[in-house]
């Protein structure tokens, strides 16, 4: 069998490391729930646009790099939410793209604005790899001079229960298990299930505390849990700490620049001691809530 270069080995290791969690992950999940739950569409009561970029294991060639974009808004007296989200992930020579449209119906459960949102999504899922850019000893090897790319439809659903101070969500954003191997057909993009929850406790006009949780399950993989605890100061600053059960801890910050604009940053560092010569994982987020002149901004928006 042909010997491969260190570059190819690193790319393969990266792919194996994220195999159990095939969906691109993000540490600031609490700012962009539409990424994994279509039931979130329209729940902010405004046209919301959120973008996130993530560079994982910075300093490693072929390390994961991901971008996310979500757009959603309420319509029809805020009982229906419509939206769309895109996620792009690149690890070594592998790329994955998910583009989904979202529909959610919000049921008012009581007079205190407790709502249950049921969401559906549909769209395209693209997966591919391209080994032509790798350095190999035998450039004629057919396994490494070809590229592969496929695009197929997929569907998802989600439920999202929320009011001003708490939320609970359950979702499967892609229901159809897709083959990702054009040779044997033995490799698949697995279904992912997400359970999420969060709560805000207000101590006074200066200080709020918000714990949140994201539990992820992938077929044939371990359960992964993200725990985050954030402090909200002066209705403008978020300061938080993250712990992920598989591999890392981190810190995150956000600032409410205007009532309609927020920016954030997250830094993760490994806890398993296996990654050397890398400078952690960095994530940047920006979010906009756009409303009409006659629709006042509710400040702050916790979820």
N, C-alpha and C positions, 0 to 999 in steps of 0.2 A: 504494500500500500504506500502511496505517495506520502512523503514527509511534508509537513506543513510548517509555516513560519510561526514565530511567537505571536505575531499579530492575529493570525487565524485562531490560535489557541485561546487568546484572550477573548476574542469575539465569541467563541464557542462556550467558554466559561461563563461569560455574561449571560448568554442565552439559557444555559442550564440553571443559573442562579435565579432567574426570574420565571422559570418554567411553571412552578406551582402557582404563581400569580401572573397570568399572562396579560391581563389588562394593565395599561400604564397606570402607575400609582402616583399619588400626590400627597404631600404632607398637609397642605392647606385645603383639605377636602371640605371643611365646614364653610368655606367661602364659595364653593362651586358644586353643590349637590346634584345639579342637573347632569353632571358628568356620568353619574351612575344611577340616578333615580328620576324617571320621567314624571313622577307624581309631583315633583318640585316646581314644575312649569307654572308660572303665574302667581306663585305664592308670595312674592315680595310686593305685590300690588303696584308694580311699575314696570316699565320696559327696562330690563336688566341686561347688561352686557358685561361679561366677565372673561378675562383672558389670563392664562397661567402659562409660564414657561419654566421648565425644570431641567437642570443639568445634574445628573447623578454621577458620583465618583469622579469628580472633576480632576483632570490630569491623566486619566486613562484613555488611551486610544480605543475607540469602539464602545465606550461606556454608554449607558442609556441616556437618551435625550428626548424630552417629550414636550408637546405643546397642546393646550386645551383652549377652546373657545366655546362659550355658551351664550345664547341670546333667547330670552323668553319674556312674555308679557301676559297680563290678564286681559280678557275680552268678555263681552256679553255680561255686563254688570259684575265682573270679576268672578263669575261662576265657572269660567272656562279659562284654562291656560294653554297657550301655544308657544312652541319654542323649537330650537334646534341646537345641536351641539356637535362639535368636531374634536376628535382626539387623534393626534399623530405621535407615533412612538418609533424611535430608531435605536436598535441595539446591534452594534457591529454591522454585519451585512444584512440584517433583517429589518424590515419596516412593516408597520401596521397602521392602518388608517380606519377610523370609524366615523361615519357621518350619519346622524340620526335626526329625524324630526319627532317632536313630542306633542302629545295632546293630553290634557289633564282636566278632570271635572272635580270641582271643589264643593263638597257638601258641608253646609253649616250645621253643626251639631247642637249648638246652644246659643244663647244670647250674649255669651262672653267671647264670641268669635273663635270658639274651638271648631276646627275644620278638619275633615278627612278628604284628602285629595287622592283620586285614583287615576293613574297615568298609563298611557300606552306610547310606545315608540316604534318607529320603522325606519329602515335606512339601509345603507351599504357598509359592508365590512370587507376591507381589502388587506391581504397579507402577501408578502413577497420577500425574496432574498436575491441578492446579486453578488456572486463570488468573483466577478471579473476584476474587481479592484484589489484583490488579495495577491500577495506575493507567494508563489508556489514553485516547487522544483520541477514539476511537469506541467507546463502550461497547456498541454493538449488533453489533459484528463477531462473527460466529458462532464464529470460531476462538478467541476469547478470553473468551467468556461461558460456555463449556461446560467441564465437567470430565470426566476420563476415569479409569477405574479397572478393572483386571482382576485376577483371581486364578486361577491355574492350578497344577496339580501339577507337581512336579519331583523328580528323583532324583539321587543322587550316590554316589561310592565313594572310598575312600582306603586306602592301605597305610601302616603305621607300624612301623618297626623300631627297637627301643629296648632299653637296659638302664639301669643306674643312672647311667652316666656319658656316654651319648651317645644320639642319636636321628637318624633319617632318615625323612622322610615324603614321599609323593607322592599327590596327590588332585585330583579334579575334583568339586567339591561340588554342581554343578548340571549335569547331562548334557544336558538338553533346551534347545535354543535357542528363546527365546520372542519373538514379535513384541510391540513396545511402541508401535506406531503404529496408531491406530484409523482413520486416513484412508487412507494409502497402503500400509501393510503392509511398508514397506521398511526399517524400523528394528527391531533385535533386541537382546535381552539376550544377549550372547555367552557362550560357555563360558569358564570360567576354569580354568587349570591351576596348581597350587601345588607347588613343590618346597621342602622345608624341612629344615634340619639343624642340629644343635647338639652341643657337646661341653663337658665340664667337666674341667679339670685342677686337681687339688688340690695346692697347694704345701706347706701345713701345716694345722694345726688352726684357723688364723686367716684364711687367704687362699685363695680359689678363683677361678679365671678361667674365664669361660664365653663363648666366641664362638658366635654363631648366625647363620643365614642364612635368608631367605625370598625365593624367586624366584617371580614371578607372571607368567603369560602369558595374554593375552586375544586372541581372534581379531581380526585386523585392527589390532592395537595393538602397541606396543613391549614388550619384556621389561623388567620392573621388578624390581630387586633391593634388598632391605633387608639391610644388614650391621649387626650389633649386637655390641658387646663389653662384657661385664658383669664386674665384680669383686664377689665375695661375701665379706663381711667378718664375722668372728666368728659365722658361721652365722646372722646376723640381718639384715644390710644388703646390699642390691643397689645398685650404682652403675654405670650404663652409658652408652654413647654409641652413637648411631645415625647411619647414613648411608644415604639413599635415592637411587638413581642418577638419578632423574628431576628432583628438585626441592628436597630439603631435607636438613638434618642435625638432630640433636636429642640431648637428654640424658634419662635416666630414672632413677628411684629407686624402691626398694621396701623395706619393712620387715616382718620377720616378727614381728607383734605377739604372737602366741601360736603354739604348735606347729601349731594348726589354723586360723590366720587370718593373712592377709597383705594389705597395702595398698600401692599404688604410684601414681606420678605420672610423666607424660612431658610434655616440652615440645619442640616442633619449630619450627624457624625456616627460612624460605625461603632458597635459595642463588642463585636465578636473578635476583633484583633486580627482578622484575616486579610484586610485590605491595606496595603502599604503603598507609599508613593502616590497618594491621592489626597485631595483637599476637600473632602466632604461633598455633600449634595446641596445645591443652591436652587431656590425657587422664588420667582417673582410673580406677584399677582396685581392686577388692577381691575376695578369693578365700578360700573356706572349704573345709577338708578335714575332714569329719565321719566319725568312726569309732566302733565299739562299744567298750565298756569293756575287752573282752578282745582288742582289736586295737590294738596300740600304734602311735603315730605314728612314722613314719620321718622323722627330722629331720637335715639338711634335705631337702626334695624339690626337686631341680633342675629336673625337667620335669613 
